Amino acid sequence: MDPEGLALQLPPATLDTLVDNWLHEDCPGLNPAALITGAAPVCAMLWAKSPGVLAGRPFFDAVFAHVNCQVSWFHPEGVPLVPVERVAKVWGPAHGLLLGERVALNALARCSGVASMAAAAVRAARDTGWAGQVAGTRKTTPGFRLVEKYGLLVGGAATHRYDLGALVMVKDNHVVAAGSVEKAVCGARRAAAFALKVEVECSSLQEALLAAKAGADILMLDNFQPQELHPTAAALKAQFPSVSVEASGGITLDNLPQFCGPHIDIISLGLLTQAAPALDFSLKLFDEGTTPVPYARRA
């Protein structure tokens, strides 16, 4: 999927609400620092300080639009960046630009970090010849879920379910509360009706077979070691060829290739959002009539 087109999925009203909340969190009252700069027009250059995948332009743009600034990008969404590379130019009133600076950088850095981690995971999976889907999970930062799910897409991964209403997932606690796997899946099927799929978290082949017989669409084999995962998945596909099998739990970038196999359709990793390091960016003011100097080369 073209990373540039992914921004079309971001509802403008949702984006506006997110940015309003971020700016309000950072400046809920007076902004004394605005008196230092005033409203004079200024320009700033955005520099990459660490390597990775550029992601999050719509969030960066939305923040600066809220403070009456404009952004011009030198690179499209999804391209790899190297340190000391110009990424974008921002201009507008000084007090507005500096008000939006940290909020915009936070969103861009977080989104780019997730996209970079996702891209690395997808690359590790594709290098094995596996053609299934690498996915994130619902383990996201409160208030930043849209940013992080969008970053997964830019990095080439699937988002998995965005929220509780996107997929009916039966986990171990649901089974305990319902009384059995069969009862839990039957309840999930009623709730899902025709519009949603039902996924069941399974800890054994027996549990997975019960879930499949009860009508599960996706079986998550949770915390299976590779040597147990692949024969279990093969046994499930032999009886239920239309059921999708997902591997999850204990998967890292280093061991991910071991989980790729002909009977595995999805590999989900919480670390794509939980453990992705933020990319480092710098936004530095410069005079319009001069050549902007990278942060690393300033005296």
C-alpha positions as CSV (number, residue, x, y, z in Angstrom):
1,M,0.0,0.0,0.0
2,D,1.2,3.5,-0.9
3,P,2.2,5.2,2.4
4,E,1.2,8.6,0.9
5,G,-2.4,7.4,0.5
6,L,-2.7,6.1,4.1
7,A,-3.4,9.6,5.4
8,L,-6.8,9.4,3.7
9,Q,-7.9,7.0,6.4
10,L,-7.4,9.6,9.2
11,P,-10.8,11.3,9.9
12,P,-10.2,15.1,10.0
13,A,-12.5,15.6,13.1
14,T,-10.6,12.9,15.0
15,L,-7.3,14.4,14.0
16,D,-8.4,17.8,15.1
17,T,-9.6,16.5,18.5
18,L,-6.3,14.7,19.1
19,V,-4.3,17.8,18.3
20,D,-6.5,20.0,20.5
21,N,-6.0,17.5,23.4
22,W,-2.2,17.4,22.9
23,L,-1.9,21.2,22.7
24,H,-4.1,21.6,25.7
25,E,-2.1,19.1,27.7
26,D,1.1,21.0,26.9
27,C,-0.3,24.5,27.5
28,P,-3.5,24.4,29.5
29,G,-3.1,28.0,30.7
30,L,-0.8,31.0,30.0
31,N,2.2,30.7,27.8
32,P,4.8,33.2,29.3
33,A,7.5,32.1,26.8
34,A,5.4,33.7,24.0
35,L,6.4,37.1,25.3
36,I,10.0,36.3,24.4
37,T,9.4,35.8,20.7
38,G,6.3,37.7,19.9
39,A,4.4,37.0,16.7
40,A,7.2,37.8,14.2
41,P,7.3,35.5,11.2
42,V,10.1,32.9,11.5
43,C,11.3,29.8,9.6
44,A,12.6,26.5,11.0
45,M,14.2,23.4,9.5
46,L,13.3,19.9,10.6
47,W,16.3,17.6,10.7
48,A,16.6,13.9,11.2
49,K,19.0,13.0,14.0
50,S,18.6,9.2,13.8
51,P,18.0,6.7,11.0
52,G,14.6,5.2,10.4
53,V,11.3,5.4,8.5
54,L,9.6,8.8,8.2
55,A,6.0,8.5,9.4
56,G,3.5,10.8,11.0
57,R,3.4,13.8,8.6
58,P,-0.4,14.2,8.9
59,F,-0.1,14.6,12.7
60,F,2.8,17.0,12.4
61,D,0.9,19.1,9.8
62,A,-2.2,19.2,11.9
63,V,-0.4,20.5,15.0
64,F,1.2,23.3,13.1
65,A,-2.0,24.2,11.2
66,H,-3.6,24.7,14.7
67,V,-1.0,27.3,15.5
68,N,-1.2,29.1,12.2
69,C,2.0,27.7,10.7
70,Q,2.7,26.0,7.4
71,V,4.9,22.9,6.6
72,S,6.7,22.0,3.4
73,W,8.1,18.5,3.2
74,F,11.3,17.4,1.4
75,H,10.4,13.6,1.6
76,P,7.3,11.6,1.2
77,E,5.8,9.5,3.9
78,G,7.5,6.1,4.4
79,V,11.0,6.9,3.1
80,P,14.1,5.9,5.0
81,L,15.9,8.7,6.7
82,V,19.6,9.1,7.6
83,P,21.0,11.4,10.3
84,V,21.7,15.1,9.4
85,E,19.1,15.1,6.6
86,R,16.7,17.9,6.0
87,V,13.1,16.6,6.4
88,A,10.8,19.6,6.3
89,K,10.6,23.4,6.5
90,V,8.1,25.1,8.9
91,W,7.2,28.8,8.9
92,G,4.8,31.0,10.7
93,P,4.5,33.3,13.7
94,A,7.2,32.7,16.3
95,H,5.0,32.2,19.3
96,G,2.8,29.7,17.4
97,L,5.7,27.7,15.9
98,L,7.3,27.3,19.3
99,L,4.0,26.4,20.9
100,G,3.5,23.6,18.5
101,E,7.2,22.5,18.3
102,R,7.3,19.8,21.0
103,V,3.9,18.4,20.4
104,A,4.5,18.0,16.7
105,L,7.9,16.5,17.3
106,N,6.5,14.0,19.9
107,A,3.9,12.7,17.4
108,L,6.4,12.5,14.5
109,A,9.1,10.8,16.6
110,R,6.7,8.2,18.1
111,C,5.0,7.5,14.7
112,S,8.3,7.2,12.9
113,G,9.7,4.9,15.6
114,V,6.8,2.5,15.3
115,A,7.0,2.6,11.5
116,S,10.7,1.8,11.7
117,M,10.2,-1.2,14.0
118,A,7.3,-2.4,11.9
119,A,9.4,-2.2,8.7
120,A,12.2,-4.2,10.4
121,A,9.8,-6.9,11.4
122,V,8.2,-7.2,8.0
123,R,11.6,-7.3,6.4
124,A,12.7,-10.1,8.7
125,A,9.6,-12.1,7.9
126,R,9.8,-11.5,4.1
127,D,13.5,-12.6,4.1
128,T,12.3,-16.1,5.0
129,G,9.9,-16.2,2.0
130,W,6.9,-16.2,4.3
131,A,3.9,-14.3,2.8
132,G,1.6,-13.9,5.8
133,Q,0.8,-10.7,7.7
134,V,3.0,-9.2,10.5
135,A,0.6,-7.3,12.8
136,G,0.7,-5.1,15.9
137,T,-1.5,-5.5,18.9
138,R,-3.7,-3.3,21.2
139,K,-0.7,-2.7,23.4
140,T,-0.6,1.0,22.6
141,T,0.2,4.2,24.5
142,P,-3.0,5.9,25.9
143,G,-3.8,8.9,23.7
144,F,-1.4,7.8,21.0
145,R,-3.2,4.8,19.6
146,L,-4.1,6.4,16.2
147,V,-0.5,7.6,15.8
148,E,0.9,4.2,16.6
149,K,-1.6,2.2,14.5
150,Y,-0.9,4.6,11.6
151,G,2.8,4.1,12.1
152,L,2.3,0.3,11.8
153,L,0.6,0.8,8.4
154,V,3.4,3.1,7.1
155,G,5.9,0.5,8.1
156,G,4.1,-2.2,6.1
157,A,2.5,-4.1,9.0
158,A,-1.2,-4.8,9.8
159,T,-2.8,-2.9,12.6
160,H,-4.7,-5.9,14.0
161,R,-7.9,-4.8,15.7
162,Y,-8.0,-1.0,16.3
163,D,-10.3,-1.3,19.3
164,L,-12.6,-3.7,21.1
165,G,-15.3,-3.2,18.5
166,A,-13.2,-4.1,15.5
167,L,-13.0,-7.8,16.2
168,V,-14.5,-10.1,18.8
169,M,-11.6,-11.6,20.6
170,V,-12.1,-14.3,23.2
171,K,-9.2,-14.4,25.6
172,D,-8.4,-16.7,28.6
173,N,-10.3,-14.5,31.0
174,H,-13.4,-14.5,28.8
175,V,-13.3,-18.3,28.8
176,V,-13.1,-18.4,32.6
177,A,-16.0,-15.9,32.9
178,A,-18.1,-17.8,30.4
179,G,-17.4,-21.3,31.8
180,S,-15.9,-23.0,28.8
181,V,-14.3,-22.4,25.4
182,E,-17.5,-23.5,23.6
183,K,-19.8,-21.2,25.6
184,A,-17.4,-18.2,25.1
185,V,-17.2,-18.8,21.4
186,C,-20.9,-19.2,21.0
187,G,-21.5,-15.9,22.9
188,A,-18.9,-14.3,20.7
189,R,-20.6,-15.5,17.5
190,R,-23.9,-14.1,18.6
191,A,-22.2,-10.7,19.4
192,A,-20.3,-10.7,16.1
193,A,-23.4,-11.6,14.0
194,F,-22.4,-11.4,10.3
195,A,-20.3,-8.3,10.5
196,L,-17.3,-9.2,12.7
197,K,-14.9,-12.1,12.9
198,V,-14.3,-14.0,16.1
199,E,-10.7,-14.8,17.3
200,V,-9.9,-17.1,20.1
201,E,-6.7,-17.1,22.2
202,C,-5.7,-20.7,22.6
203,S,-3.0,-22.3,24.9
204,S,-3.2,-25.9,23.5
205,L,-4.2,-27.9,20.4
206,Q,-7.2,-29.3,22.3
207,E,-8.5,-25.8,23.1
208,A,-7.9,-24.6,19.6
209,L,-9.9,-27.5,18.1
210,L,-12.8,-26.8,20.5
211,A,-12.7,-23.2,19.4
212,A,-12.6,-24.0,15.7
213,K,-15.6,-26.5,16.1
214,A,-17.5,-23.8,17.9
215,G,-17.1,-21.4,15.0
216,A,-14.0,-19.3,15.5
217,D,-12.6,-17.6,12.4
218,I,-9.1,-17.0,13.8
219,L,-7.1,-19.1,16.3
220,M,-4.3,-17.4,18.2
221,L,-1.7,-19.8,19.3
222,D,-0.4,-17.9,22.3
223,N,3.1,-18.3,23.7
224,F,3.8,-21.4,21.7
225,Q,7.5,-22.2,21.1
226,P,8.3,-22.7,17.3
227,Q,8.8,-26.5,17.7
228,E,5.3,-26.8,19.1
229,L,3.7,-24.0,17.1
230,H,4.2,-25.5,13.6
231,P,2.8,-29.0,14.2
232,T,-0.1,-27.6,16.1
233,A,-0.9,-25.2,13.2
234,A,-0.6,-28.0,10.7
235,A,-3.0,-30.2,12.7
236,L,-5.5,-27.3,12.9
237,K,-5.3,-26.6,9.1
238,A,-5.8,-30.3,8.3
239,Q,-9.2,-30.3,10.0
240,F,-10.2,-26.7,9.5
241,P,-8.4,-25.4,6.4
242,S,-10.4,-22.1,6.3
243,V,-9.5,-21.1,9.8
244,S,-6.7,-18.5,10.1
245,V,-3.9,-19.2,12.5
246,E,-2.1,-16.5,14.4
247,A,1.2,-16.8,16.3
248,S,1.7,-14.4,19.2
249,G,3.6,-14.2,22.5
250,G,7.4,-14.1,23.1
251,I,8.2,-13.1,19.5
252,T,11.0,-10.6,18.9
253,L,12.8,-9.3,15.8
254,D,15.6,-11.8,16.4
255,N,13.4,-15.0,16.7
256,L,10.6,-13.9,14.4
257,P,11.9,-16.0,11.4
258,Q,11.4,-19.1,13.5
259,F,7.7,-18.4,13.7
260,C,7.2,-18.1,10.0
261,G,5.7,-21.2,8.4
262,P,3.3,-22.5,5.8
263,H,0.4,-22.9,8.3
264,I,0.8,-19.6,10.0
265,D,-1.2,-16.7,8.6
266,I,-0.5,-13.9,11.1
267,I,2.3,-13.1,13.4
268,S,1.5,-10.4,16.0
269,L,4.1,-8.6,18.1
270,G,3.3,-6.2,21.0
271,L,6.8,-4.9,20.8
272,L,6.1,-3.0,17.6
273,T,4.3,-0.4,19.6
274,Q,5.5,-1.1,23.2
275,A,9.2,-1.3,22.5
276,A,9.7,0.9,19.4
277,P,12.3,3.6,20.2
278,A,11.3,7.1,19.1
279,L,13.2,8.5,16.2
280,D,15.1,11.7,17.0
281,F,14.3,14.9,15.2
282,S,15.4,18.5,15.6
283,L,13.5,21.7,14.7
284,K,15.9,24.7,14.4
285,L,15.0,28.3,13.5
286,F,17.1,30.0,10.8
287,D,17.2,33.2,8.9
288,E,15.4,33.1,5.5
289,G,18.4,34.7,3.7
290,T,20.9,32.2,5.0
291,T,21.6,28.5,4.5
292,P,20.2,26.5,7.4
293,V,22.8,24.6,9.4
294,P,22.2,21.1,10.8
295,Y,22.0,20.8,14.5
296,A,25.1,18.7,14.6
297,R,27.3,21.2,12.8
298,R,26.5,24.3,15.0
299,A,29.4,25.8,16.7
